[in-house]
Amino acid sequence: MTSNTSDALPISGIGSLPHHNVDAALEYSFRFDIPFFPQIPLRNPNEYMLPQALHGLPGLVNDSEGSVTLDLLAWKSGKDVFSDLLDQGLRNGITKPFELSTEYASCWKPFLWEIIERKQPLVKIQIAGPLTCQWALRMSDQTPVFANPDVASQVLKLVTLRAQSMIETIQKTGAHTIIYLDEPALFALDVKNPKHILALGELRLLIGALKKMGATVGLHCCSNTDWKAVLSLDLDILSLDVALSLDGLTQHHRELDQFVADGRRLSLGIVSTNENSESTSADQIAGILRKLPPRALSQALLTPACGLAFKAAQECEHIYTVLREYQTTLLRKVIQN
């Protein structure tokens, strides 16, 4: 990674923003220590995480709230051609057909331009993870796609190639890439379910493939899950909602200690994005973080707990200010220790 990652407690964002204007979204993102690729779904529903990750899949239909369904007849009519395209891409490293479309990512090309103009050495991008895409996508009759192995396989391959395409495109700018796989569906993970174990294995393979490209690979889960299973993945960064999940994570102290000892990092969603949550003081945050292994805080990144798409722009400004305040307070704690 670049030298930026050695700076103590850098702040970044999860991804989605409430802006309707591309320039405003980019201006907000590039104020962070690690600028992040903005998704602005209120401007265009195609920019919700699932449509953005899955566009191009034959028969995909998305609504104004970001839900996705699959028209099975349309998928069947296009599946063979698409399968050949996916297999050729994976076999020969051809990712161009899977580039993010401007129709689904209005900030993508301007984000790349800003990286080049600013000579930005390090950026963060994100994409919906394969497990969440498989579990959230439904047939038009509401049958889960995960029950159809052929569709599930295409979803995995598509997410893999789109993530690889994004990384390759960032690398051409000269910046180092941190990529977060967004996996909110991990709340439903059941390690006693063979299908879930298979999905976890596929996720592990994807993480390995992206790391081989030279990217720093993180995973974002904004709910509680089987943290022991997640810590077993070969992640560089684990992103979580501190208020919601830190207690659950720190119960697996042995695995967490090893995770940190191996030089891997936590991305701490330290500012709540839940409307029902009261604001937390910096002193309270410092108390919460005492539960972490000694090195964990000094190696950490700080972010909002989740995306900000449903916040007002004024709230985003407040969240940025609070992040900077927490960064200052916690940095003092790191220096003292």
N, C-alpha and C positions, 0 to 999 in steps of 0.2 A: 504494500500500500504506500501511498505517498506520505510525505512528512505531515500533512494535515491531520492524519489519523493519530499521530502521536500527541497532538495538542489535547490537553485535558478537557474532558466533558464537552465536546463539540455538540452543537444543536443542529437538528435537521427536522424534516417533516415526514409524515406518513404518506401523503400523496394528494388526496382530493382537497379542493378549495372551493369556496362559494362564488368566486369571481365569474363574471360574464365576459370579461375582457381579458384577452390573452396577455397583453402587455402588463396589466395590473397583477395577474397571477405570477408572471415571471419576475416582476419587481419584488414581490413578496418572497418568492422562493430564494432568490439570490441574495437576500439579506441574511440568510442562515449560514452558519459555518460550512455546512455541507449542503449546497443547493440540491433541491429535489425536483423531479419531473412532475409538474402540476397536472392534475386531472380536474376538469371543470364540468362536471356532469349536469349542473343546473343550466348551463349554456346549451349543452347538447347531451341528451340521455345516452347516446352511444358511448359516452366517456365514463359511464359507470364501469366498475371493475370487470364484471363478467362479459358484457358485450365487447369491451376493449380487448380482453384476452382472447376471446373466441371468434371474433369476426373472421369470416371466410369459411367457417364450417358450414357445409351445405345444409339448408333447411333451418338455420338459426333465426329465431324471431325474438326481438327484445322489445320491452314496453317502456313507457315513459318513466318508470321507477327503477329500471335497471334489472328487472327479472328477465330470465331467458328461458325459452322453450324451444323444442326441436320438432319441426314438422317432419314426421317419419317418412312420408312418401317423398318429400323433396330431398331428404337426406339419402334415401335409397337410390334415387335417380342420379345423384351426384357423387355417391360414396366411392365408387371404383376409381374415378378420375382423381378425386381428392386423395384417396389412399396412395395412389401411385406418386402423386406430388409430395406427400409427406415422406414416403419411404425414400424417394430420390433425394429429398432434402437431408434426411438423416444420414443416408449412405454416403453422399458426396459433399456434405457440408454446404448445401445450397440454401441459404436463408432468405434471399431477396424476395421470393414470393410471399413471405410471411412478415414483411415489414409492417410497422404500424401505419395504418391509413390515416390521412388527414381527417377523413370523415369520422374517425373514431378517436382521434388524438390531436386536437387543434393546437396544443402547445408543443408537440413533439419537435417539429422542424425549427420553430423559433427557439426552443430550449437548446437544440444543438448549435444554433447560430450564436447564442449567448455564451455557450461554453467556449467556443472558438474565439469570439471577440474578447472575452474576459480572460482568456488563457487559464481557465479554471482547471486545476489539477485533479479535483476529486468531486464526483457527483453521485447522487443516489437516485436510482430508478426503482420501479416496483411493477409487479404483474400478479394478477390473481393466480394462486397456486393450483396445481392439477387436481389435488384432492377436493378443494372447494369447488372448482369448476365441475368436476364429475358429480359431486353430491348435490350441487345446487341446480344443475341443468335437468329439466324435465321434458318428457315427450309432451306433445299437445294434449294427450289424454291423462297427463300428470304421472305417468309411469316414470320412475327414476331412471335416468340414463345409465346410472351406475350398474343397473341390472342388465344392460346390454353391453357385452364385452367389446363388440366391434366399435360402438360409439365411444365407449370409455377409452379405448385404445387410441382412437383418433384425437380425442380431447387431450390426452397426455402428450401425444406427438406434437400437436399444434402448439400447446403451451411451451413445450421444450424449444421448438423452432422459433417461436416468437420471442422468447427470452433470449435465445442465442442471437437472433437478429438485432435486438435492442443493444446487447452488449457489444457486438461487432461494430455497430454504428457509433456508439459512444467511443470505443477504442480508436476509431478513425479521427476523432477530434483531439486525441492525445491525452484525454482525461482517464483517470482510473475509475472503474465502475464498482459501486456497491449496489447490489440488486436484492430487494426484499421480495420473497415469495409471500403473498398475502393469503393466509390460510385461516380465516375466521371459522370455517367449518370444523376445525380441530376440536371444538367444544364437544362434538359428538363422537370423538375417537374412542373406540372400545377395543383394547388389545386382545380381548378374548374372541373377537370376530375375525375369522380368517380373511375375509375380504378387506377389512381395515388393515390387517397386517400386510397384505399384498399392496394396498395403496401406500402405506408407509414405506415399504420397500421401493416402490416406484419413485416416491418423493426423494428418498435417499440417493437413488441413481441420478435423478435430475440435479440435485445439489452437487454431486460429484462431477457431472458433465459441465456445469457452469463454472465450477472452480478450476477445472482443467483449462478453461478459456482465459484464466487469469483474473476473473472477477472475484470480489469479496461477496459472499453469499449469506444473506440473512433471511430469517423467517419471522413474519409478524403474525401474532395471534392475540386478538383483543378480548379473549375470553379464557376461562380456565379450561384446562385440558389435562391429559396424562403427561405431566411435565417430565417424568422419568423417561418416557418413550421419546419425547421431543428432544430432550438433552442427549439422547443416544445418536441423533442425526449428526452428521459431520458438518455442522454449521460453523460459520465464522462469527455470526451475530444472531442473538435471539432477542426479538422485540416483543414487549409485553406492556399491558396496562398495569402500572404499579399499584394503584388503589385496588383493582379487581383481583390481580393475580399474583402479586409478590408473595403473599402468605403461602399460597399453594405451591409456588415454585421453591421457596426456601425450605419446605418440608423435605425436599429431596436434597439435603445438604451435602451428602457424599458426592452425588452426581454433579451438583452445581459447583462444588469446590474443584472437582476435576476439570469441569468445563472452563472455569476461570484460570486454573493452573496451567491449562494447555494454551493460554493466551487468547482464548476466545472471549467475545465481548457481549455484554448486555446492552440493549437499546431500551432505555427506560422511558416509558410513556408516563411522564411525571406530572403533566398537566391534564387534569380530567377534561374529557370532552362530553361527559354525560350531563345532560341538563338537570338531572335530579341530584347531582353530587354537589355538595358545598365546596367552596374553594378551600384549599389546604395551605396552611402557612409553610414557609420555608423551614421553620423549626420542626414542624410535624413531619415534613418530608425527610429531613435529616434523621429523625427518629426512626422512620420506616426503613430507611436505607441502612441502618445499623444492623439489620438482619442479614445483610449481604456478606459474602466472604471478603476479607480485607482488601484484596486487589480489585474486586469487582467494580467499585465506584470509580477508581482512578482510570480504569479501562473503558468506562461506559460512554455511550452516546445518550443525549437527552432529546426527547421528542414530546409532542402532544400524545395523549393516549391512543388516539385514532385519527382518522381523516376528519377534515373540517368542512366538508361539502355543505352540511346543513347548518353551519354557523353563519351569522352575519359578518360582513367584512370587518366591522368594528370589533366584534368578538375575536376575530383572528389577530387583530392588532394587539388586543389585550393578552391573548395567549402568547404571542411573541414576546411581549414585555415581561410576562411572568416567567417564561422560559429563561430569559436573560437574567432575571433576578435569582432564580434557582441556581443557574449556572454559577453565578458569582458566590452565592452562599455555600454551595457544595464544593466549589473549587477551594474555598478557604478551608473547608473541612479536610479535603485531600492534602493540602499543603501542611496543615497542622499534624496530620498523621504521618 
